[in-house]
Amino acid sequence: MKVFYDPVQKTHVLSHEIIAGKRFRHHERRARIDIIRRHLRANGQFEFIVPEALPMEAVLAVHDEAYVRFLESSQMLSKDEVIWPYVFPCDRRVPVYEPVTVFTAGYYCFDVGTPIMSDTWQAAIAAASGAYAAAQHLKKTGEVCYALARPPGHHAAAALFGGYCYLNNAAIAAQYLSQYGKVLLIDFDYHHGNGTQSIFYDNSDVFYVSLHGNPAIEYPYFTGYSHETGIDDGAGFTLNCPLEPHCGPEEYFEAFKTSIDTAMKKTDPAFIVCSCGFDVADKDPLGHFGLLPENFHSLGQIIRSLNKPTMLVQEGGYLVERLGLNVEAFLTAFL
């Protein structure tokens, strides 16, 4: 299996974050990438490819131009500057004074755990380039492939970042593939992909299905309820399946199969893009579904059994010491 990965992604170094008023070592750290690479290289069945930089048109097909220029401007920061958004506009009827700078980053942000630094843009572009290259490879060959993307992407909307995400890697891939046929975008990250849902909420070319922790008590809190099903042309093309924490593998798999069956009946996709969040793993510090390595292998088998050209994009997963094992168990189901 081809794995698209650019080591530039590791330049985005996060030291700490604030959760519920308390300081923690940042969960989205580059060690996540290292342990995945180590496991896949040791396996011997994975070929690593450094992708070419994606065209800006592919980014702008998903993200607003002013927002993209704002992210680009972060390169002007000095190496030791870290911008933490902490003030957010509450009334969008008030006109914005352009350009928005990194120092007023709260205009484009929805949380306080996703900082902007001088290396943020190049790391985000490297991650998006891997997803775009994987989509091109899938379109050309039909072979399953994997984008080892960091920073993750599914919380990033057209003009909004947060949840450790800046560019929506899976959405960029799905948007590209939707030019050639319907896309089913499956998101099994523990946290609802509010950004992905927002991007495709009025679009019938991409069916978005997500299983995640109940947003009444889990991040990002304000989206991911079952009554959110899309609007306009996208009405009926979003399916959310919120689950209670600690639901257990049996309940999880029953909900997963039911959701996928519903999505497949609604649309006959030409392609599947999968946002793969391994924070559904047992003992993950940010997720509470309790899946074990053998469960991830079974999850991969279910997706493979759909018998559609499929690409996989890395999202969350913060139990670093077991992340490589879980990712390997999932990916080998497709070999």
VMD Tcl script that draws the C-alpha trace (Angstrom):
set ca {
  {0.00 0.00 0.00}
  {1.23 3.48 -0.87}
  {1.52 5.92 2.01}
  {1.70 9.62 1.16}
  {3.71 11.53 3.73}
  {5.95 14.60 3.81}
  {8.33 15.01 6.78}
  {7.71 18.77 6.64}
  {4.57 17.96 8.63}
  {6.77 17.46 11.70}
  {7.91 21.10 11.77}
  {4.64 22.11 13.46}
  {5.62 21.65 17.11}
  {3.03 22.20 19.83}
  {4.13 22.36 23.45}
  {1.00 22.67 25.56}
  {-2.71 23.39 25.49}
  {-5.39 24.57 27.89}
  {-8.37 22.27 28.47}
  {-11.10 23.35 30.89}
  {-8.74 25.93 32.35}
  {-5.93 23.46 33.00}
  {-2.58 23.24 31.22}
  {-1.65 19.93 29.56}
  {1.13 18.75 27.30}
  {-0.33 19.15 23.82}
  {-1.93 15.94 22.60}
  {-1.35 16.62 18.88}
  {2.41 16.08 18.85}
  {4.75 14.88 16.15}
  {5.53 11.64 18.00}
  {2.18 10.45 16.61}
  {3.66 10.49 13.12}
  {6.91 8.83 14.18}
  {5.30 5.80 15.79}
  {2.96 5.22 12.84}
  {5.86 5.37 10.40}
  {7.92 3.02 12.56}
  {5.21 0.37 12.62}
  {4.44 0.60 8.91}
  {8.10 0.46 7.89}
  {8.66 -2.59 10.08}
  {5.65 -4.26 8.49}
  {7.30 -4.09 5.06}
  {4.09 -3.87 3.01}
  {3.93 -0.08 2.81}
  {5.68 2.21 0.33}
  {6.24 5.77 1.51}
  {5.94 8.53 -1.09}
  {6.64 12.24 -0.59}
  {3.84 14.05 -2.42}
  {4.25 17.07 -4.66}
  {2.72 20.27 -3.35}
  {-0.94 20.39 -4.28}
  {-2.17 23.21 -6.55}
  {-3.68 26.16 -4.73}
  {-6.85 25.64 -6.76}
  {-7.45 22.41 -4.84}
  {-7.26 24.26 -1.52}
  {-9.50 27.09 -2.75}
  {-12.09 24.58 -3.95}
  {-12.74 23.90 -0.24}
  {-11.48 26.95 1.69}
  {-12.23 30.67 1.33}
  {-9.43 32.67 -0.26}
  {-9.24 35.29 2.50}
  {-8.90 32.52 5.08}
  {-6.14 30.81 3.08}
  {-4.24 34.11 2.78}
  {-4.60 34.55 6.52}
  {-3.04 31.12 7.17}
  {-0.26 31.88 4.69}
  {0.57 35.08 6.57}
  {1.60 33.01 9.61}
  {4.94 32.41 7.88}
  {5.83 36.01 8.79}
  {5.95 35.14 12.49}
  {9.33 34.70 14.14}
  {10.37 31.20 15.20}
  {9.57 31.80 18.84}
  {6.15 33.42 18.34}
  {3.03 31.41 19.18}
  {-0.37 33.01 18.62}
  {-3.16 31.58 20.77}
  {-6.58 32.85 19.67}
  {-8.43 34.00 22.75}
  {-10.94 36.66 21.61}
  {-13.73 35.67 19.23}
  {-16.30 37.83 17.41}
  {-19.84 37.18 18.60}
  {-21.77 39.20 16.02}
  {-20.87 38.41 12.42}
  {-23.12 41.26 11.22}
  {-20.34 43.66 12.20}
  {-18.06 44.13 9.18}
  {-14.58 42.71 9.44}
  {-11.65 45.03 8.86}
  {-9.36 43.38 6.36}
  {-6.88 41.97 6.40}
  {-7.35 39.74 9.41}
  {-3.88 39.11 10.84}
  {-2.53 36.31 12.96}
  {-2.85 38.65 15.92}
  {-6.64 38.73 15.46}
  {-6.78 35.02 14.68}
  {-9.94 34.57 16.72}
  {-11.91 35.79 13.71}
  {-11.16 32.48 11.97}
  {-10.93 30.20 15.02}
  {-13.43 28.44 17.26}
  {-11.29 27.21 20.18}
  {-8.24 28.09 22.27}
  {-6.30 24.87 21.73}
  {-5.10 25.44 18.17}
  {-2.20 27.92 17.96}
  {-0.67 29.62 14.94}
  {3.12 29.54 14.46}
  {5.61 30.25 11.71}
  {5.64 26.59 10.60}
  {1.88 26.05 10.73}
  {1.18 26.86 7.09}
  {3.88 24.67 5.57}
  {2.89 21.72 7.78}
  {-0.78 22.13 6.90}
  {0.00 22.34 3.19}
  {2.22 19.23 3.43}
  {-0.62 17.29 5.08}
  {-3.16 18.48 2.50}
  {-0.74 17.61 -0.30}
  {-0.57 14.03 0.95}
  {-4.35 13.72 0.91}
  {-4.59 15.28 -2.54}
  {-1.87 12.99 -3.91}
  {-3.68 9.99 -2.45}
  {-6.89 11.10 -4.17}
  {-5.05 11.43 -7.48}
  {-3.54 7.98 -7.03}
  {-6.95 6.51 -6.24}
  {-8.51 8.14 -9.29}
  {-5.71 6.86 -11.53}
  {-5.32 3.30 -10.21}
  {-8.29 2.45 -7.99}
  {-5.78 1.15 -5.41}
  {-6.39 1.74 -1.73}
  {-3.92 4.23 -0.29}
  {-3.27 6.13 2.91}
  {-2.46 9.78 3.62}
  {-0.44 10.05 6.82}
  {-1.65 13.58 7.50}
  {-0.65 15.86 10.34}
  {-2.02 18.35 11.32}
  {-5.37 16.57 11.04}
  {-8.18 18.25 9.16}
  {-11.79 17.31 9.84}
  {-12.51 20.19 12.24}
  {-11.41 22.82 9.67}
  {-14.30 24.46 7.80}
  {-14.20 26.72 4.74}
  {-13.01 29.68 6.81}
  {-12.52 28.31 10.30}
  {-9.80 26.42 12.14}
  {-9.76 24.62 15.48}
  {-9.52 21.17 16.99}
  {-5.83 21.03 15.94}
  {-6.97 21.42 12.27}
  {-6.16 24.17 9.75}
  {-6.88 22.73 6.27}
  {-9.43 19.98 5.79}
  {-7.34 17.22 4.21}
  {-10.17 14.71 3.68}
  {-12.49 17.38 2.27}
  {-9.85 18.49 -0.23}
  {-9.48 14.87 -1.37}
  {-13.26 14.31 -1.52}
  {-13.83 17.54 -3.44}
  {-11.26 16.51 -6.03}
  {-12.75 13.02 -6.43}
  {-16.32 14.38 -6.64}
  {-15.46 15.72 -10.09}
  {-15.43 12.10 -11.27}
  {-18.30 10.55 -9.30}
  {-20.19 10.50 -6.02}
  {-18.10 10.25 -2.85}
  {-18.94 8.62 0.47}
  {-16.91 10.28 3.23}
  {-16.80 8.09 6.35}
  {-15.54 9.71 9.55}
  {-14.93 7.48 12.57}
  {-12.93 9.93 14.67}
  {-14.22 10.15 18.26}
  {-15.01 13.83 17.74}
  {-17.54 15.05 15.21}
  {-16.02 16.45 12.03}
  {-17.80 19.77 12.23}
  {-15.61 21.25 9.50}
  {-16.24 18.47 7.01}
  {-19.97 18.56 7.68}
  {-20.05 22.32 7.16}
  {-18.15 22.14 3.87}
  {-20.50 19.56 2.31}
  {-23.74 20.36 4.17}
  {-25.48 21.71 1.05}
  {-23.76 19.36 -1.41}
  {-25.16 16.07 -2.70}
  {-21.91 15.06 -4.43}
  {-20.36 14.03 -1.09}
  {-22.32 11.97 1.44}
  {-20.89 12.60 4.91}
  {-21.42 9.94 7.59}
  {-19.93 10.29 11.06}
  {-19.88 8.17 14.22}
  {-18.67 10.10 17.25}
  {-19.13 10.87 20.91}
  {-22.38 12.49 21.97}
  {-21.87 16.23 21.29}
  {-23.97 17.12 24.33}
  {-20.94 16.13 26.42}
  {-18.06 15.74 23.94}
  {-16.00 18.17 21.82}
  {-16.83 20.07 19.62}
  {-20.21 20.20 21.40}
  {-22.29 22.27 18.95}
  {-22.57 19.90 15.97}
  {-23.01 16.20 15.30}
  {-26.60 15.59 16.38}
  {-28.69 13.08 14.45}
  {-31.17 15.71 13.26}
  {-28.40 17.43 11.25}
  {-28.97 15.89 7.81}
  {-28.01 18.59 5.30}
  {-29.74 21.49 3.55}
  {-30.64 22.53 0.00}
  {-28.98 20.17 -2.52}
  {-27.34 18.35 0.38}
  {-30.57 17.56 2.24}
  {-30.38 13.92 3.31}
  {-26.68 13.61 2.48}
  {-25.35 14.01 6.03}
  {-25.78 11.22 8.56}
  {-24.63 11.67 12.15}
  {-24.57 8.81 14.62}
  {-23.69 10.16 18.09}
  {-22.85 7.46 20.63}
  {-22.46 7.53 24.39}
  {-18.93 7.26 25.84}
  {-17.84 3.75 26.77}
  {-20.51 2.22 24.53}
  {-18.22 -0.74 23.82}
  {-17.18 -2.46 20.57}
  {-20.40 -4.47 20.12}
  {-22.68 -1.44 20.19}
  {-20.16 0.55 18.17}
  {-19.99 -1.97 15.34}
  {-23.76 -2.36 15.20}
  {-24.12 1.42 14.81}
  {-21.27 1.56 12.30}
  {-22.75 -1.11 10.04}
  {-26.24 0.40 10.22}
  {-24.94 3.87 9.35}
  {-22.85 2.65 6.43}
  {-25.72 0.53 5.08}
  {-27.99 3.59 5.20}
  {-25.43 5.72 3.39}
  {-24.79 3.10 0.71}
  {-28.53 2.81 0.01}
  {-28.84 6.57 -0.29}
  {-25.91 6.96 -2.66}
  {-23.92 4.56 -4.82}
  {-20.48 6.13 -4.44}
  {-17.75 5.92 -7.02}
  {-15.18 6.55 -4.27}
  {-14.83 6.28 -0.50}
  {-12.75 8.71 1.53}
  {-12.27 7.70 5.16}
  {-11.34 10.13 7.93}
  {-9.58 7.75 10.30}
  {-9.61 8.85 13.92}
  {-7.87 6.41 16.23}
  {-8.96 8.29 19.33}
  {-11.77 5.72 19.47}
  {-9.10 3.37 20.86}
  {-9.11 1.90 24.33}
  {-7.47 4.24 26.86}
  {-7.07 7.14 24.42}
  {-6.84 10.33 26.51}
  {-9.38 12.18 24.35}
  {-11.76 9.39 23.31}
  {-13.85 6.81 25.10}
  {-15.07 4.01 22.82}
  {-12.52 1.40 23.88}
  {-11.61 -0.21 20.54}
  {-8.69 -2.68 20.55}
  {-6.28 -3.44 17.68}
  {-8.38 -6.42 16.54}
  {-11.42 -4.12 16.45}
  {-9.60 -1.74 14.13}
  {-8.78 -4.64 11.84}
  {-12.46 -5.57 11.77}
  {-13.37 -1.96 11.06}
  {-11.05 -1.99 8.06}
  {-12.59 -5.22 6.83}
  {-16.08 -3.69 6.92}
  {-14.97 -0.71 4.86}
  {-13.05 -2.92 2.45}
  {-16.13 -5.14 1.99}
  {-17.96 -2.19 0.45}
  {-15.83 -2.96 -2.61}
  {-15.34 0.64 -3.68}
  {-12.12 2.49 -4.54}
  {-11.04 3.74 -1.12}
  {-8.50 6.14 0.34}
  {-7.72 6.64 4.03}
  {-6.75 9.90 5.73}
  {-5.23 10.14 9.20}
  {-7.16 12.24 11.70}
  {-6.98 11.88 15.51}
  {-5.47 9.29 17.82}
  {-3.56 10.45 20.89}
  {-2.56 7.30 22.77}
  {0.89 7.57 21.22}
  {2.38 4.36 22.57}
  {-0.33 2.24 20.87}
  {-1.20 4.44 17.90}
  {1.17 2.68 15.51}
  {-0.21 -0.74 16.42}
  {-3.81 0.41 15.96}
  {-3.14 2.08 12.61}
  {-1.23 -0.96 11.35}
  {-4.06 -3.29 12.38}
  {-6.55 -1.14 10.50}
  {-4.50 -0.71 7.33}
  {-3.54 -4.39 7.01}
  {-7.26 -5.20 6.59}
  {-6.98 -3.57 3.14}
  {-3.89 -5.50 1.99}
}
mol new
graphics top color blue
foreach p $ca { graphics top sphere $p radius 0.5 }
foreach p [lrange $ca 0 end-1] q [lrange $ca 1 end] { graphics top cylinder $p $q radius 0.2 }
display resetview
